[in-house]
Amino acid sequence: MIWLAKSGSETPLQLEVGDDMLEWLKDQIDSYAIEQIDLYGDTVLDRKDQSQILKSLNFVFSQWSESLRKKYTTSTVLPRNPDVRECILKDLISKELRKHPYFQNLMELEAFLELSLELGFTVYAVGN
């Protein structure tokens, strides 16, 4: 599936969104904006839809980070110094997130939506 950010007849932004990642994302979040996207049809995402998807992505990242933080604080011996401890935790969380098969794609989707919203574009999700 290709997502196109358009302004009038111009298409300055384009992103390929994998079907498997989109299905995974639909399982992660309860959002009409995500649910309405048809893998085999075309969907128009207005600013409200884009904003809702972006908020949902931020929620997914937040939940991941929080669950990893709990995992590492309970299963790893960390320094007592709070600054050093936080630095190590952030590094461990970041490394673990990057291992997820969709992490890079989700980061690209997040950047695409942020830029589209900032520039006032409409997004067209073009199905297969």
Backbone as numpy.savetxt, mean C-alpha at the origin, in Angstrom:
# Nx Ny Nz CAx CAy CAz Cx Cy Cz
-3.22 -5.89 -14.44 -4.08 -4.73 -14.44 -3.17 -3.51 -14.44
-3.55 -2.52 -15.23 -2.80 -1.27 -15.31 -3.63 -0.15 -14.69
-3.00 0.63 -13.83 -3.65 1.81 -13.25 -3.06 3.03 -13.94
-3.94 3.88 -14.47 -3.55 5.09 -15.17 -4.07 6.30 -14.41
-3.19 7.24 -14.14 -3.60 8.50 -13.52 -3.71 9.52 -14.65
-4.91 10.06 -14.84 -5.14 10.94 -15.98 -5.60 12.32 -15.54
-5.21 13.26 -16.38 -5.68 14.64 -16.25 -6.09 15.06 -17.65
-7.40 15.08 -17.89 -7.87 15.35 -19.25 -7.47 14.20 -20.16
-6.79 14.51 -21.25 -6.38 13.46 -22.19 -4.95 12.97 -21.91
-4.27 13.61 -20.97 -2.90 13.22 -20.64 -2.89 12.09 -19.60
-1.92 11.18 -19.73 -1.73 10.09 -18.78 -0.29 10.14 -18.28
-0.03 11.01 -17.31 1.35 11.16 -16.84 1.85 10.05 -15.92
0.94 9.30 -15.31 1.35 8.24 -14.39 0.71 6.92 -14.79
1.51 5.86 -14.64 1.01 4.53 -14.95 1.67 3.54 -14.01
0.90 2.56 -13.54 1.42 1.55 -12.63 0.77 0.21 -12.92
1.60 -0.82 -13.01 1.06 -2.17 -13.17 0.79 -2.73 -11.78
-0.45 -3.16 -11.55 -0.85 -3.74 -10.27 -1.20 -5.20 -10.52
-0.44 -6.09 -9.89 -0.64 -7.52 -10.09 -1.99 -7.98 -9.55
-2.62 -8.89 -10.28 -3.92 -9.43 -9.87 -3.83 -10.11 -8.51
-2.75 -10.89 -8.32 -2.60 -11.62 -7.05 -2.42 -10.65 -5.88
-1.67 -9.56 -6.10 -1.50 -8.58 -5.03 -2.82 -7.88 -4.72
-3.58 -7.56 -5.75 -4.86 -6.90 -5.53 -5.82 -7.80 -4.77
-5.84 -9.07 -5.12 -6.69 -10.03 -4.39 -6.24 -10.13 -2.94
-4.93 -10.19 -2.72 -4.40 -10.23 -1.36 -4.82 -8.98 -0.59
-4.72 -7.82 -1.25 -5.08 -6.56 -0.60 -6.56 -6.53 -0.25
-7.40 -7.06 -1.13 -8.84 -7.12 -0.85 -9.12 -7.96 0.40
-8.29 -8.98 0.63 -8.45 -9.82 1.83 -7.99 -9.11 3.09
-7.08 -8.14 2.94 -6.50 -7.46 4.09 -7.35 -6.32 4.62
-8.08 -5.67 3.74 -8.81 -4.47 4.15 -10.26 -4.53 3.70
-11.09 -3.92 4.49 -12.51 -3.83 4.20 -12.78 -2.43 3.66
-12.77 -2.31 2.34 -12.91 -1.00 1.72 -13.71 -1.13 0.43
-14.76 -0.34 0.31 -15.55 -0.37 -0.92 -14.70 0.02 -2.11
-13.80 0.97 -1.93 -12.96 1.43 -3.03 -12.12 0.29 -3.61
-11.64 -0.60 -2.75 -10.87 -1.76 -3.22 -11.81 -2.83 -3.78
-12.90 -3.08 -3.08 -13.83 -4.14 -3.49 -14.44 -3.88 -4.87
-14.61 -2.62 -5.24 -15.26 -2.30 -6.51 -14.35 -2.55 -7.72
-13.06 -2.73 -7.49 -12.13 -2.91 -8.61 -12.31 -4.31 -9.19
-12.64 -4.34 -10.46 -12.87 -5.59 -11.19 -11.60 -5.92 -11.97
-11.02 -7.08 -11.71 -9.78 -7.47 -12.39 -9.94 -7.58 -13.90
-11.17 -7.80 -14.34 -11.39 -8.03 -15.77 -12.16 -6.90 -16.44
-12.52 -5.90 -15.68 -13.22 -4.75 -16.22 -12.45 -3.49 -15.88
-13.01 -2.37 -16.27 -12.37 -1.08 -15.98 -13.09 -0.40 -14.84
-12.33 0.27 -13.98 -12.89 0.95 -12.82 -12.30 2.35 -12.74
-13.14 3.32 -12.46 -12.69 4.69 -12.27 -12.61 4.96 -10.77
-11.46 5.47 -10.33 -11.26 5.79 -8.92 -11.15 7.30 -8.78
-12.18 7.90 -8.19 -12.14 9.34 -7.98 -11.26 9.65 -6.77
-11.17 10.91 -6.42 -10.29 11.32 -5.31 -10.70 10.66 -3.99
-12.00 10.51 -3.78 -12.47 9.88 -2.55 -12.02 8.41 -2.49
-12.16 7.70 -3.60 -11.73 6.30 -3.66 -10.22 6.18 -3.46
-9.47 7.05 -4.13 -8.02 7.02 -4.00 -7.60 7.27 -2.55
-8.24 8.24 -1.94 -7.93 8.57 -0.55 -8.25 7.40 0.37
-9.38 6.74 0.12 -9.77 5.60 0.95 -8.78 4.45 0.78
-8.34 4.19 -0.43 -7.36 3.13 -0.66 -6.04 3.47 0.01
-5.63 4.72 -0.10 -4.39 5.16 0.52 -4.45 5.02 2.05
-5.56 5.40 2.65 -5.74 5.23 4.09 -5.69 3.76 4.46
-6.29 2.92 3.64 -6.29 1.48 3.89 -4.88 0.91 3.80
-4.10 1.37 2.82 -2.70 0.93 2.71 -1.91 1.34 3.95
-2.12 2.56 4.39 -1.43 3.04 5.60 -1.82 2.19 6.80
-3.08 1.79 6.87 -3.55 0.92 7.95 -2.85 -0.44 7.89
-2.74 -1.01 6.69 -2.07 -2.30 6.52 -0.62 -2.19 6.98
0.09 -1.13 6.55 1.48 -0.95 6.97 1.58 -0.79 8.48
0.67 -0.05 9.05 0.66 0.17 10.49 0.44 -1.14 11.25
-0.51 -1.94 10.79 -0.78 -3.23 11.43 0.41 -4.16 11.33
1.03 -4.21 10.16 2.23 -5.03 9.98 3.30 -4.62 10.96
3.59 -3.32 10.97 4.66 -2.81 11.83 4.39 -3.10 13.30
3.14 -2.91 13.71 2.79 -3.14 15.11 2.93 -4.62 15.48
2.50 -5.51 14.59 2.62 -6.94 14.91 4.09 -7.37 14.94
4.90 -6.81 14.05 6.33 -7.13 14.07 7.01 -6.55 15.31
6.60 -5.35 15.71 7.15 -4.74 16.92 6.87 -5.63 18.12
5.63 -6.13 18.23 5.28 -7.02 19.35 6.10 -8.31 19.29
6.24 -8.84 18.09 7.02 -10.07 17.92 8.46 -9.87 18.41
9.11 -8.80 17.96 10.50 -8.58 18.32 10.69 -8.16 19.77
9.76 -7.44 20.33 9.93 -7.03 21.74 9.72 -8.20 22.68
8.98 -9.21 22.25 8.76 -10.37 23.12 9.71 -11.53 22.84
10.33 -11.55 21.65 11.16 -12.71 21.31 12.64 -12.40 21.12
13.01 -11.14 21.25 14.39 -10.75 21.00 14.94 -10.00 22.21
16.17 -10.31 22.55 16.83 -9.57 23.62 17.33 -8.26 23.01
16.82 -7.16 23.55 17.16 -5.83 23.02 17.86 -5.01 24.10
18.67 -4.05 23.68 19.36 -3.19 24.67 18.37 -2.41 25.53
18.81 -2.02 26.71 17.95 -1.27 27.63 17.85 0.20 27.26
18.86 0.72 26.61 18.85 2.12 26.20 17.69 2.33 25.21
16.72 3.20 25.54 15.54 3.35 24.70 15.83 3.82 23.27
16.81 4.69 23.10 17.14 5.16 21.75 17.75 4.06 20.90
18.66 3.32 21.48 19.29 2.21 20.76 18.26 1.11 20.48
17.45 0.83 21.49 16.40 -0.18 21.35 15.46 0.16 20.20
15.01 1.41 20.14 14.09 1.85 19.08 14.75 1.77 17.71
16.00 2.16 17.64 16.74 2.09 16.37 16.83 0.65 15.87
17.15 -0.26 16.76 17.25 -1.68 16.38 15.89 -2.23 15.99
14.86 -1.87 16.75 13.50 -2.34 16.41 13.08 -1.85 15.02
13.32 -0.59 14.74 12.96 -0.04 13.42 13.69 -0.78 12.30
14.96 -1.07 12.53 15.75 -1.79 11.53 15.22 -3.21 11.32
14.93 -3.91 12.41 14.38 -5.27 12.31 13.03 -5.28 11.58
12.18 -4.33 11.92 10.85 -4.23 11.29 10.99 -3.94 9.81
11.85 -3.00 9.48 12.06 -2.63 8.08 12.56 -3.82 7.26
13.52 -4.55 7.80 14.05 -5.72 7.10 12.98 -6.78 6.90
12.18 -6.99 7.92 11.12 -8.00 7.82 10.05 -7.59 6.82
9.66 -6.33 6.81 8.66 -5.85 5.85 9.15 -6.03 4.42
10.41 -5.74 4.19 10.95 -5.85 2.83 10.96 -7.29 2.32
10.86 -8.25 3.21 10.82 -9.65 2.81 9.46 -10.06 2.24
8.41 -9.29 2.57 7.08 -9.65 2.11 7.01 -9.55 0.58
6.39 -10.55 -0.08 6.39 -10.56 -1.54 5.71 -9.34 -2.19
4.79 -8.69 -1.49 4.09 -7.55 -2.08 4.55 -6.21 -1.55
5.54 -6.20 -0.67 5.93 -4.95 -0.02 6.31 -3.87 -1.04
7.19 -4.19 -1.98 7.63 -3.20 -2.95 6.46 -2.71 -3.80
5.60 -3.63 -4.21 4.43 -3.25 -5.01 3.49 -2.34 -4.22
3.32 -2.62 -2.95 2.46 -1.79 -2.11 3.05 -0.40 -1.92
4.37 -0.34 -1.78 5.04 0.96 -1.66 4.86 1.78 -2.94
4.97 1.11 -4.09 4.77 1.80 -5.37 3.33 2.27 -5.52
2.39 1.45 -5.09 0.98 1.84 -5.15 0.72 3.03 -4.24
1.30 3.01 -3.06 1.15 4.12 -2.13 1.68 5.43 -2.75
2.87 5.37 -3.33 3.47 6.56 -3.95 2.63 7.04 -5.14
2.14 6.10 -5.93 1.30 6.42 -7.09 0.04 7.16 -6.64
-0.62 6.65 -5.61 -1.85 7.28 -5.12 -1.57 8.64 -4.48
-0.49 8.75 -3.73 -0.15 10.04 -3.12 0.08 11.10 -4.19
0.82 10.74 -5.23 1.10 11.68 -6.30 -0.16 12.02 -7.09
-0.97 11.02 -7.35 -2.22 11.25 -8.07 -3.14 12.19 -7.31
-3.25 11.98 -6.01 -4.08 12.86 -5.18 -3.52 14.27 -5.13
-2.22 14.37 -4.98 -1.57 15.67 -4.89 -1.79 16.49 -6.18
-1.76 15.79 -7.32 -1.89 16.47 -8.60 -3.33 16.54 -9.10
-4.26 15.95 -8.36 -5.68 16.02 -8.71 -6.09 15.15 -9.88
-5.41 14.02 -10.06 -5.72 13.12 -11.18 -6.86 12.16 -10.82
-7.49 11.66 -11.85 -8.45 10.56 -11.73 -7.70 9.29 -12.13
-7.93 8.22 -11.40 -7.24 6.95 -11.69 -8.21 6.01 -12.39
-7.73 5.42 -13.44 -8.49 4.41 -14.19 -7.76 3.08 -14.02
-8.44 2.14 -13.40 -7.89 0.79 -13.22 -8.41 -0.03 -14.39
-7.52 -0.36 -15.33 -7.90 -1.04 -16.56 -7.67 -2.53 -16.37
-8.76 -3.28 -16.47 -8.71 -4.73 -16.24 -8.05 -5.49 -17.37
-7.81 -6.76 -17.10 -7.15 -7.64 -18.07 -8.06 -8.02 -19.20
